[in-house]
Amino acid sequence: MKIINRLVFVILAVSAAMLTTAPSSSAAGFSRPDELVIKSEFVFKNFMADPNMAWFRENVGKAKGIFIVPQMLRGGFILGGSGGSGVLLARNEKTGKWSYPAFYTIGSVSLGFQIGADASELIFMIMTDKGLNAMLSTEFKLGGDIAVAAGPVGGSAKVQIADILAFGRSQGAYGGISVEGAVVAPRYKWNSSYYGRDVTPYAILIKQSVTNPQADSLRALLPLPVIRIRSRNVQPLGS
């Protein structure tokens, strides 16, 4: 009985230590919002050039929003944690114009027997109004009220119906990428710092009332949707 008690104590002690050292949004390798924008641009280019991301490349222009997380850190022993920062750009439904970026954190903690660490590049395609509205809230959990699914990768991949599709590129000890249960929240201070005044995600993404030329090259990479113009059949005179 004493051995069991000691084992439980050790497990709890290690878990507590991991909670204090698990990667957080502030430990994702970025100290300024402009750095995150530059890295997001680099990651988006890599996704567009990846031969396994054919479906993503062909359909990204149809998304209502694109959430880019250049570095999602994950690692743990007994207790696993993950954390990162990302930028979200939303597309105006009428004009097709992409907004300037709003800044967010994403993170989760999961219990389980896990050993290893990795850094993943993630891009989320926001496919529904419900998914985009969730991103405008103060905080929400992926896989809760908002359905999230892995985006189709490779030639034989099938598309799943979800509010948000998650695409990832990862190298490390973990075999796959799981974002179920991850909590997403706005980085209000970074939004204010980047645009020089207090500004909400709604103002950035939906009203598109703020700009920062530093993000123009990232916005230029996002494809515009194809607008099909209905042609009218004009009958020649006298027919």
NURO-428523 format. One record per residue (C-alpha): residue in one letter; residue number from 1; y, x, z. Coordinates in Angstrom, 2 decimals, decimal comma, m for minus. Layout:
BEGIN
ATOM:A:NUM:Y:X:Z
...
END
This chain:
BEGIN
ATOM:M:1:0,00:0,00:0,00
ATOM:K:2:2,36:2,86:0,79
ATOM:I:3:1,64:4,42:m2,60
ATOM:I:4:2,48:1,16:m4,36
ATOM:N:5:5,70:0,83:m2,37
ATOM:R:6:6,67:4,38:m3,26
ATOM:L:7:5,93:3,73:m6,94
ATOM:V:8:8,08:0,61:m6,93
ATOM:F:9:10,87:2,56:m5,25
ATOM:V:10:10,70:5,31:m7,89
ATOM:I:11:10,81:2,77:m10,73
ATOM:L:12:13,81:1,02:m9,21
ATOM:A:13:15,56:4,34:m8,64
ATOM:V:14:15,02:5,47:m12,22
ATOM:S:15:16,15:2,09:m13,54
ATOM:A:16:19,33:2,25:m11,48
ATOM:A:17:20,03:5,74:m12,77
ATOM:M:18:19,56:4,59:m16,36
ATOM:L:19:21,94:1,70:m15,83
ATOM:T:20:24,67:4,17:m14,96
ATOM:T:21:23,87:6,46:m17,85
ATOM:A:22:22,85:4,02:m20,59
ATOM:P:23:25,03:4,32:m23,69
ATOM:S:24:28,10:2,14:m23,53
ATOM:S:25:30,67:1,15:m26,09
ATOM:S:26:32,98:3,90:m24,86
ATOM:A:27:30,24:6,49:m25,37
ATOM:A:28:29,66:5,69:m29,02
ATOM:G:29:31,44:8,83:m30,22
ATOM:F:30:34,84:7,33:m31,05
ATOM:S:31:37,97:7,77:m29,00
ATOM:R:32:40,47:6,08:m31,34
ATOM:P:33:40,33:3,01:m33,59
ATOM:D:34:41,36:4,95:m36,71
ATOM:E:35:38,32:7,22:m36,26
ATOM:L:36:36,08:4,15:m36,14
ATOM:V:37:37,60:2,82:m39,37
ATOM:I:38:37,00:6,11:m41,19
ATOM:K:39:33,38:6,28:m40,02
ATOM:S:40:32,83:2,63:m40,94
ATOM:E:41:34,01:3,38:m44,47
ATOM:F:42:31,53:6,27:m44,70
ATOM:V:43:28,65:4,13:m43,42
ATOM:F:44:29,44:1,26:m45,80
ATOM:K:45:29,37:3,67:m48,75
ATOM:N:46:25,95:4,92:m47,62
ATOM:F:47:24,57:1,38:m47,43
ATOM:M:48:25,87:0,54:m50,89
ATOM:A:49:24,25:3,67:m52,32
ATOM:D:50:20,91:3,23:m50,55
ATOM:P:51:18,19:2,13:m53,03
ATOM:N:52:16,50:0,11:m50,26
ATOM:M:53:19,66:m1,96:m49,81
ATOM:A:54:19,59:m3,65:m53,21
ATOM:W:55:19,78:m7,19:m51,77
ATOM:F:56:22,61:m6,18:m49,45
ATOM:R:57:24,51:m4,59:m52,31
ATOM:E:58:24,12:m7,65:m54,56
ATOM:N:59:25,02:m10,24:m51,91
ATOM:V:60:27,52:m8,61:m49,57
ATOM:G:61:30,39:m10,24:m51,46
ATOM:K:62:29,04:m13,66:m50,48
ATOM:A:63:29,33:m12,99:m46,74
ATOM:K:64:32,05:m14,68:m44,69
ATOM:G:65:32,42:m11,53:m42,64
ATOM:I:66:31,16:m7,94:m42,47
ATOM:F:67:30,64:m6,30:m39,08
ATOM:I:68:30,09:m2,52:m39,37
ATOM:V:69:28,74:m0,55:m36,40
ATOM:P:70:28,69:3,11:m37,48
ATOM:Q:71:26,78:4,34:m34,44
ATOM:M:72:24,60:2,23:m32,16
ATOM:L:73:23,27:4,54:m29,48
ATOM:R:74:20,03:3,67:m27,79
ATOM:G:75:17,80:5,50:m25,33
ATOM:G:76:15,81:5,06:m22,19
ATOM:F:77:12,79:5,58:m20,00
ATOM:I:78:11,49:2,36:m18,37
ATOM:L:79:14,90:0,80:m18,96
ATOM:G:80:16,39:0,84:m22,44
ATOM:G:81:20,07:0,48:m23,19
ATOM:S:82:22,15:0,37:m26,33
ATOM:G:83:25,84:0,41:m27,07
ATOM:G:84:28,34:0,86:m29,85
ATOM:S:85:31,68:m0,09:m31,33
ATOM:G:86:32,33:m1,69:m34,68
ATOM:V:87:34,86:m3,25:m37,02
ATOM:L:88:34,77:m6,77:m38,40
ATOM:L:89:36,44:m7,86:m41,63
ATOM:A:90:36,51:m11,51:m42,73
ATOM:R:91:36,89:m12,98:m46,20
ATOM:N:92:39,40:m15,71:m46,96
ATOM:E:93:37,43:m18,59:m48,45
ATOM:K:94:40,20:m19,62:m50,86
ATOM:T:95:41,52:m16,29:m52,12
ATOM:G:96:38,51:m14,04:m51,51
ATOM:K:97:40,86:m11,52:m49,88
ATOM:W:98:39,35:m9,41:m47,11
ATOM:S:99:41,20:m9,11:m43,81
ATOM:Y:100:42,10:m5,92:m42,02
ATOM:P:101:39,59:m4,86:m39,34
ATOM:A:102:39,26:m6,26:m35,85
ATOM:F:103:37,55:m4,07:m33,27
ATOM:Y:104:34,51:m5,02:m31,21
ATOM:T:105:31,89:m3,68:m28,84
ATOM:I:106:28,19:m4,43:m29,03
ATOM:G:107:25,68:m3,59:m26,33
ATOM:S:108:22,53:m4,64:m24,54
ATOM:V:109:20,14:m3,59:m21,79
ATOM:S:110:16,43:m4,36:m22,03
ATOM:L:111:13,59:m3,71:m19,61
ATOM:G:112:10,30:m2,35:m20,85
ATOM:F:113:8,20:0,78:m21,16
ATOM:Q:114:10,23:2,71:m23,66
ATOM:I:115:10,61:6,43:m24,19
ATOM:G:116:12,99:7,91:m26,71
ATOM:A:117:16,50:7,73:m28,06
ATOM:D:118:18,10:7,12:m31,39
ATOM:A:119:21,35:6,44:m33,17
ATOM:S:120:21,45:3,62:m35,69
ATOM:E:121:23,93:2,60:m38,36
ATOM:L:122:24,21:m1,18:m38,45
ATOM:I:123:25,92:m3,67:m40,73
ATOM:F:124:25,91:m7,39:m40,00
ATOM:M:125:26,54:m9,94:m42,74
ATOM:I:126:28,15:m13,05:m41,21
ATOM:M:127:26,71:m15,82:m43,37
ATOM:T:128:27,93:m19,06:m41,76
ATOM:D:129:31,09:m20,55:m40,25
ATOM:K:130:29,17:m20,80:m36,98
ATOM:G:131:28,53:m17,07:m37,00
ATOM:L:132:32,15:m16,23:m37,81
ATOM:N:133:33,48:m18,61:m35,15
ATOM:A:134:31,25:m16,89:m32,58
ATOM:M:135:32,89:m13,57:m33,47
ATOM:L:136:36,26:m15,15:m32,67
ATOM:S:137:35,16:m16,03:m29,12
ATOM:T:138:35,67:m13,86:m26,06
ATOM:E:139:31,98:m12,89:m25,93
ATOM:F:140:28,66:m14,09:m27,27
ATOM:K:141:25,00:m13,08:m27,39
ATOM:L:142:23,08:m12,53:m30,60
ATOM:G:143:19,95:m14,65:m30,78
ATOM:G:144:21,28:m17,18:m28,29
ATOM:D:145:23,33:m19,96:m29,84
ATOM:I:146:23,76:m17,77:m32,91
ATOM:A:147:20,68:m17,16:m35,05
ATOM:V:148:20,27:m13,54:m36,13
ATOM:A:149:17,61:m12,15:m38,45
ATOM:A:150:16,78:m8,83:m40,06
ATOM:G:151:18,31:m8,57:m43,49
ATOM:P:152:15,97:m8,12:m46,47
ATOM:V:153:15,26:m4,47:m47,24
ATOM:G:154:13,19:m3,13:m50,11
ATOM:G:155:11,99:m4,70:m53,32
ATOM:S:156:9,58:m7,23:m51,83
ATOM:A:157:11,75:m8,33:m48,89
ATOM:K:158:12,33:m12,02:m48,33
ATOM:V:159:15,61:m13,56:m47,23
ATOM:Q:160:15,62:m15,35:m43,88
ATOM:I:161:17,98:m18,19:m43,03
ATOM:A:162:20,30:m17,17:m40,18
ATOM:D:163:23,93:m17,23:m39,10
ATOM:I:164:23,96:m13,43:m39,13
ATOM:L:165:21,81:m10,97:m41,08
ATOM:A:166:21,41:m7,50:m39,57
ATOM:F:167:20,82:m4,40:m41,68
ATOM:G:168:20,09:m1,03:m40,13
ATOM:R:169:19,43:2,60:m40,94
ATOM:S:170:17,89:4,52:m38,06
ATOM:Q:171:16,23:7,82:m37,22
ATOM:G:172:14,66:8,50:m33,83
ATOM:A:173:11,84:7,63:m31,50
ATOM:Y:174:12,11:3,87:m31,91
ATOM:G:175:10,16:2,33:m34,75
ATOM:G:176:12,61:m0,45:m35,56
ATOM:I:177:15,94:m2,02:m34,81
ATOM:S:178:16,24:m5,06:m32,57
ATOM:V:179:19,57:m6,73:m31,89
ATOM:E:180:18,25:m9,84:m30,12
ATOM:G:181:20,18:m10,33:m26,90
ATOM:A:182:22,95:m7,89:m27,78
ATOM:V:183:26,37:m8,95:m26,48
ATOM:V:184:29,35:m8,77:m28,84
ATOM:A:185:32,92:m8,81:m27,52
ATOM:P:186:36,39:m8,01:m28,94
ATOM:R:187:38,16:m4,75:m28,05
ATOM:Y:188:41,56:m6,25:m27,34
ATOM:K:189:43,25:m2,97:m26,40
ATOM:W:190:42,11:m1,29:m29,60
ATOM:N:191:43,30:m4,25:m31,67
ATOM:S:192:46,72:m4,04:m30,03
ATOM:S:193:46,86:m0,26:m30,39
ATOM:Y:194:45,89:m0,31:m34,06
ATOM:Y:195:48,44:m2,94:m35,07
ATOM:G:196:51,23:m1,96:m32,68
ATOM:R:197:51,40:m5,30:m30,85
ATOM:D:198:49,24:m7,79:m29,00
ATOM:V:199:47,10:m9,57:m31,55
ATOM:T:200:44,03:m11,78:m31,38
ATOM:P:201:40,92:m11,54:m33,57
ATOM:Y:202:41,88:m14,93:m35,03
ATOM:A:203:45,27:m13,60:m36,15
ATOM:I:204:43,65:m10,52:m37,70
ATOM:L:205:40,68:m12,15:m39,38
ATOM:I:206:41,63:m15,75:m40,19
ATOM:K:207:45,43:m15,82:m40,40
ATOM:Q:208:45,44:m12,25:m41,78
ATOM:S:209:48,90:m11,82:m40,26
ATOM:V:210:48,70:m8,06:m39,57
ATOM:T:211:48,15:m4,99:m41,72
ATOM:N:212:47,53:m1,29:m41,32
ATOM:P:213:47,44:0,86:m44,49
ATOM:Q:214:44,96:3,21:m42,83
ATOM:A:215:42,23:0,62:m43,48
ATOM:D:216:43,12:m0,04:m47,13
ATOM:S:217:40,40:2,27:m48,46
ATOM:L:218:37,76:0,46:m46,38
ATOM:R:219:38,95:m2,95:m47,55
ATOM:A:220:38,89:m1,75:m51,17
ATOM:L:221:35,15:m1,06:m50,88
ATOM:L:222:34,29:m4,66:m50,02
ATOM:P:223:33,43:m6,57:m53,19
ATOM:L:224:35,28:m9,72:m54,09
ATOM:P:225:33,21:m12,83:m54,76
ATOM:V:226:32,67:m13,83:m58,35
ATOM:I:227:34,84:m16,86:m59,08
ATOM:R:228:33,33:m18,97:m61,80
ATOM:I:229:35,78:m20,98:m63,88
ATOM:R:230:34,42:m24,17:m65,33
ATOM:S:231:35,10:m24,34:m69,04
ATOM:R:232:36,03:m27,63:m70,63
ATOM:N:233:34,40:m28,52:m73,92
ATOM:V:234:37,22:m29,40:m76,28
ATOM:Q:235:36,15:m31,50:m79,22
ATOM:P:236:37,85:m30,61:m82,52
ATOM:L:237:40,14:m33,21:m84,02
ATOM:G:238:38,51:m35,60:m86,37
ATOM:S:239:35,02:m35,12:m84,95
END
